[in-house]
């Protein structure tokens, strides 16, 4: 039977999942997301904007769940936790550097400060899912 380490390994090996946030009516809101895991801190980083539903939801309610599919339908990991956010207000802030690193992981490096200015204009910020619980299913290998 798989344990938390195996579930974290699955999550850390992937970069795509489904983020569940809590909508204003109390129902879950699901969003397909790209993410970057931080194994040392048991943290998952996701970029979003204040205009998106998931962004508005995490600014209002700091609970979230990330579902990460495995190589087949019956393999998956789920990470639950509290969210903290990095909302940049001006060029040069630490949260802009965090956004830069997150976007560079998927898109490569971008010219700065143009990148920073675009992040501010788009009202983009970092969702940090601090993973406190891991579960899922990893069937035994045959």
HUDACOR-V10136 format. One record per residue. SS is DSSP state (@ for helix, = for strand, . for the rest). PSI is psi in whole degrees, 0 to 359 (999 if undefined). OMEGA is omega in radians with two decimals (none if undefined). Layout:
SS/PSI/OMEGA ; SS/PSI/OMEGA
This chain:
./133/-3.10 ; ./149/3.11 ; ./186/-3.08 ; @/323/-3.12 ; @/318/3.12 ; @/323/3.10 ; @/319/3.09 ; @/320/3.12 ; @/319/3.10 ; @/313/3.13 ; @/315/-3.10 ; @/336/-3.13 ; @/344/-3.08 ; ./173/3.06 ; ./6/-3.13 ; =/141/3.11 ; =/189/3.12 ; =/118/3.14 ; =/128/3.06 ; =/123/3.04 ; =/171/-3.08 ; =/120/3.14 ; ./169/-3.10 ; ./336/3.12 ; ./359/3.14 ; ./357/3.12 ; ./153/3.10 ; =/146/3.01 ; =/125/-3.09 ; =/135/3.13 ; =/132/2.98 ; =/132/-3.09 ; =/155/2.87 ; =/145/-3.12 ; ./163/3.05 ; =/121/3.13 ; =/149/3.02 ; =/97/-3.03 ; ./318/-3.09 ; ./324/-3.09 ; ./359/-3.07 ; ./56/-3.02 ; =/145/3.06 ; =/131/-3.14 ; =/137/-3.13 ; =/139/3.08 ; =/139/3.08 ; =/182/3.07 ; =/160/3.11 ; ./344/-3.13 ; ./340/-3.12 ; ./152/-3.11 ; @/313/-3.12 ; @/324/3.11 ; @/312/3.11 ; @/320/-3.13 ; @/313/-3.09 ; @/336/3.06 ; @/333/-3.14 ; @/319/-3.08 ; ./118/-2.98 ; ./24/3.05 ; =/142/3.11 ; =/160/3.11 ; =/138/3.10 ; =/123/3.05 ; =/127/-3.13 ; =/116/3.13 ; =/149/3.08 ; ./198/-3.09 ; ./347/3.08 ; ./171/-3.04 ; ./328/-3.04 ; ./5/3.11 ; ./125/3.13 ; =/162/3.03 ; =/147/3.10 ; =/130/3.12 ; =/123/3.10 ; =/153/3.05 ; =/182/3.08 ; =/151/-3.11 ; =/139/2.87 ; =/160/-3.09 ; =/151/3.02 ; =/100/-3.09 ; =/106/-3.13 ; ./144/3.12 ; ./338/-3.14 ; ./161/3.10 ; ./140/3.09 ; ./351/3.13 ; ./156/-3.14 ; @/323/-3.12 ; @/334/3.05 ; @/319/3.09 ; @/322/3.10 ; @/317/3.06 ; @/318/-3.14 ; @/312/3.13 ; @/320/3.14 ; @/311/-3.14 ; @/324/3.12 ; @/329/3.13 ; @/332/-3.12 ; @/324/-2.97 ; @/358/-3.06 ; ./179/-3.09 ; ./151/3.12 ; ./153/3.13 ; ./136/3.10 ; ./148/0.21 ; ./5/3.14 ; @/319/3.11 ; @/311/-3.11 ; @/315/-3.13 ; @/322/3.11 ; @/319/3.12 ; @/317/3.12 ; @/316/-3.14 ; @/320/-3.13 ; ./355/-3.08 ; ./43/-3.11 ; =/146/3.10 ; =/170/-3.12 ; =/129/2.95 ; =/126/3.06 ; =/108/3.08 ; =/110/3.11 ; =/102/-2.99 ; =/121/3.12 ; =/344/-3.14 ; =/135/3.08 ; =/137/3.04 ; =/179/-3.13 ; =/211/3.13 ; =/126/3.01 ; ./99/-3.10 ; ./149/3.11 ; ./145/3.09 ; ./144/-3.13 ; ./999/none
